[in-house]
Amino acid sequence: MLKKILILIFSISLLILFISCSNVNNKKNDGKIKVVTTIFPIYDFTKNIAGDNVNLQMIIKPGIEIHSFNSTPADIIDIQNADVFIYIGGESEAWAEKIISSMDTNGKKIVKLMDYVTVLDEEIVEGMEHDAEHDHEEEANHQEHAAEDEHVNEAHTHEGVYDEHIWTAPKNAVLMVNAITKTLSEIDADNADLYKSNADKYNQELALLDNEIREAVNSSKRKNIVFGDRFPFRYLADEYNLEYRAPFTGCSSQMDASPKTIAYLINYIKDNNIPYLYYIELSNEKIANTLAEQTGVSKLKLHSVQNVSKEEFDSGATYLSIMRDNLESLKKGLN
């Protein structure tokens, strides 16, 4: 981690020197503003709001795992040259915070979307691994009590360590769309009415999606789901009152679950007659495969939308299309 930070600081220093010697015009020859986003859901929201009226770019390309992303000098230049830079915030985008803090942002709009929603702390549910990188003291306390209790009996949070996967609840997506629309309208007033009109139409689709998920969960036979993967769906679970079990939190750096965690999840699946378990996109599915083999249940994908594969991107996958696929997976898994 320290090595990555030092490399990033060195790259930023060189680029600031380069940019300071250049007369950079933020707008392209076509007169459109340049909007740079970090990850796919922001890119897709902005595309639906702005259409072809902005020059839109996504820093983290399709197929890249966002939690291990390293920015390049070219990325830093793109952000420097943007009229609007939009990012989520949180641990996975600490690199973006460092870049922003190092450059002159006068005349540039910076939008941190975590500032526009009610953020939730990362949650540790029963049976879940503790991530030592997040909370060494909490891990020590967990180990101290492990002799008394085989697993943590109640869910608790990493206080101050926010879950950054805010877009997984459509209601949050609406708030994010509104924030992006406001920013684009301020910097490009000539197209403000168009941005507002597009956003209103898109928000109607998000509201419909929210209602469909809510109705599906409320009418389902069960309200609990099991993941054989990281769990980047805290906001979705909280919004629709779903109980969940998983080996890791959404931003955990851990890859292999302990035998105790695997045993807990196997027993939970069997004791609760869970028919399906879930895995996320771009996963090696190792833990999910182990759980499936040991319990005989089938697997379903629940896509976190934090990034898409190149094939998905090229085929025109969107936030709405992916979330509707998720809705079908939820219907199947909850019934």
N, C-alpha and C positions, 0 to 999 in steps of 0.2 A: 504494500500500500504506500509506504514512504517513498519507494523508488518511483512509483507511478506519479505521485505528487510532485517530486523533484523534476521529473521529465516534463510534466505539464507546465510547471512554473518557468522552466528554461525555454520551452516552446513559446509560451506567452510573451516572455521578455523579448525574444527575437522578433516575434511578429509585431509587437507594439513599435519596436524600432523601425521595422519595415513600413508599417502603415503610417507612422508619423512622417515619413519621407515621401508619402504618396498623397496625391490629391484625389481622394476616393469620392466618386459620385454615387450616392446610395441608390438612386433610381436608374433603372435600365433605360435604354434609348426609347422604349415604347411608352415611357411615362408611368408605368405601373409601379406601385410600391413593392418592395421586396420583403416577404414575410418568411422567417426561418423558424421552424418548429423542431423540437427534439424527437418526439416519438409519434408513432402512427395515429393514435386516437386524436391527438391535437391536430395533426396534419389533416385528418379526415374531417374533423369539425370545421376547420378553417376552409377547406375546399368546398364544403357545402354552403358556407356563409358567403364566400367571396367568388366562387366560380373561377372564371378566367380573368378576373379583374385585378388580380395580384400575381406577382411572380412568387410562387410558393415552393419551399424547399424543406425536406425532412433530413435532419442530420444523421439519425441512426437508421441506416439502410435496412431494407427487408432481410430477414434471416439472421440478424445480429441479436445476440442475447444482451438485453439492455443492462443487466446487472454487472456485466463484465466489460462494458463498452469503454474504450479509451479514445478521447478526442484526438484529432490530428491537427497539424498546423493549418490545413485547408479548412477544417471546420471552424477554427478560430477566426480566420479571415471572413468566412461566410457570415458569422455572427456579427463581426465588426461592421460589415457592409450592409447589414439588414436595417430596414426601417422599423421593423417590428420583430422582436425575438420572443417566442412563447415557449415556456417550459413548465413542467409539473412542479419541480422542487423535490425535496426528499433525498434520501441517501444515494439513490442511483444516479442522481443528477448533481451531485456535489461538484463534479467537473464543470458544470455550467455556472454554478455560483462563483467558482474561482475565476472563470473567464470574465464574467460580468464585472466582478470586483476589480479587475485589472485594467479595464478599458474605459474610455470616455463615452458615457451614455447620453450626452447632450444631443437633443434632436432625435433620439431613438426611443421607441416604446418597448419597455421590458414588462412582460406579463408572467407572473408566477401564479399558476392556477390553483395551487394549494391554498392561496390567500383568499379564494373566493368560495370555498366550501367549508363545511364543518369537518375538520380532520379528526381521525380516530387514532389512538395509540395502537401499536402492534399488540396483538392479543396472543397469549399463550393458553391454549385450551388443554384439557386433560389428555395426557398421553403424548403431547407434542414435545419435540426436542427443544432444549434451550440453546440459543445461539450465543456462544461465549463472546463473540465480537461485539454484540449489542450490550451485554450486561454481565460483566464478570462477577460482580457482587451477587447478583440474583442467582447466577449459576452456582455460586458457592453455597448460598442459602438452600437452593434446591438439593444439592448433594448432601448437605447437612441433615435435611429432613428425609432423605431417600430411605434411610434405614427404618424410619417410622411408617412411611407411606410409599408404596411401590410407585405411585404416580401422583402428580398434582391433582387434587380432587376438585378444584374450582378454577375456572378461567380467571386469568389476571393479565395485566397489561405491562408492557415496557413503557413506563411513564416517560413522556417526552420523546419517545422514538415513534414517529408518526408512520402509519401505513400510507404509502404514497399512491396506491392503486385506486385513486379516487373515482376514476371514470367507470368502474365496474357497476356502479349504480346509475341508471339512466337519469334519475333526478339530479345527481351531481353533474351529469353531462349537460343538462339544461343550463345550470349555473355557469359552467365553463363556456358554453356557446354564447351566453349573454356577455360574459367578460370579454371574449374575443371580439364579438360584434361591436361592443362599446369602443374598444381600442381601435379597431379598423375604421370606425366611423369618425373618430377624433382625428386620425392622421390622414384620412382620405375622405373629407367631407363631401366631395362631389358624388361619391357612391354610397353615402350613408343610408339613403332610402332603400337602395337595392340590398345592402347588407342586412338591414332590419327586416325587409320582406322575406329574404331567404332564411334568415334565422327563425322567424316566426313559423314558417312552414316546416323547417327541420325540427323545431321544438315540439310541434304537434306530433310528428312521427315518434319522437322520444317519449312523449307523454303516452302515446298509444302502446309503445313497447313496455313502458312501466306498468300500465294497467294489465297488459297480457301476462307479464311475469307474475304480478301480484295475484291475479285470478288463478293462474296455474298452480302457484304454491298454496294458496288458500284452499283450493279444492283437491289437493293431493292427499294420498293415503299416509304419507310420512312427511316429516319436516327435517329429516337429518340426512346429511350427505357425508361421504368419506372420500378423501383424496389420497392417492399414493404419490404425492408430489408436494412441491411448495404450494401454499395456499394464498394466492393474491386476490381473494374474493371477500375480504373482510367487509367491505362496504355493501356488496350485494347481499351477503348473509345477514348483516345488521338491518338493512332496509326491509327484507322480506321475512325476517324472523326465522332464519334457517339455523339449525344446529349443525356443527361440522366437526369433523376430526381429520387431522392431517399430521404428517411427520414434522413439517417445518412451516414457519411463517412465510409470507410472500416474498420477503427480501432476504431470507436466510442464505448464508454463504455455504451451508452444509449440503453435501451431496449424498452421503450414505447415512441411513438411519441405523440406530443401535438395535441389537437383537430385542431389547426390552420394548422399544417403540414398535417394532414390527409385530411382536407378540401381542402387544396391546391392541393394535389395529386389527389383527386377525380375529382376536376375541370379540372386539366391538362389532365387526362385520357379522360374525356368527351369532352373537347374542341378540343383535337387533335385526337379524334377517335382512341385511342390506343386499339388494339384488344387483346393484352396479356400483363400481367405484370409478372415480374420475382421475384423469391426468390432464396436464396443461400442454399447450402447444410448445414446439421446439424442445420437448423433453426427451430424455433417453428412455423413459418409461421403466427404468430398472426396478424401482420400488413397487410401482403399480403392477408390474409383471409378477413380482414375487408374491404380492398379496393375492392376485388373481389365481395363481397356481395353488396357493395354500388354502384358498376358500372356495374356489370354483365359480366365483362371480365373474361377470363380464366387465369390460372397461368401456368407458365413454369419455370423449374429450370435452372439456369445458375450456373455452378459449379466453384467455385474459385480455386479449386485444392490445396488449402492451407492444407487441410487434407482430408482423405477419411474415410468412415465408415469401420468397420471390415469386413463387407460383401463385400464391394468393393475391399478391399485389398486382401482378400482371393480369390476372383474371378479373380484376375489379372488385375485390373484396372490400367491404366497408364496415364501419363500426356497427351499423344497423344489421347488415347481413350476417355478421359474425354473432352478434347478440341474439338474433333470431334462431340461429343454429344452436346457440347455448340454451335458448328457451326449449327447443325440442329435446335436447339432452336432459334438461332438468325434468321435463314432463315424464320422460322415460324412467329416469332414475328415481323419481319420487313416487312412482306408482308401481 
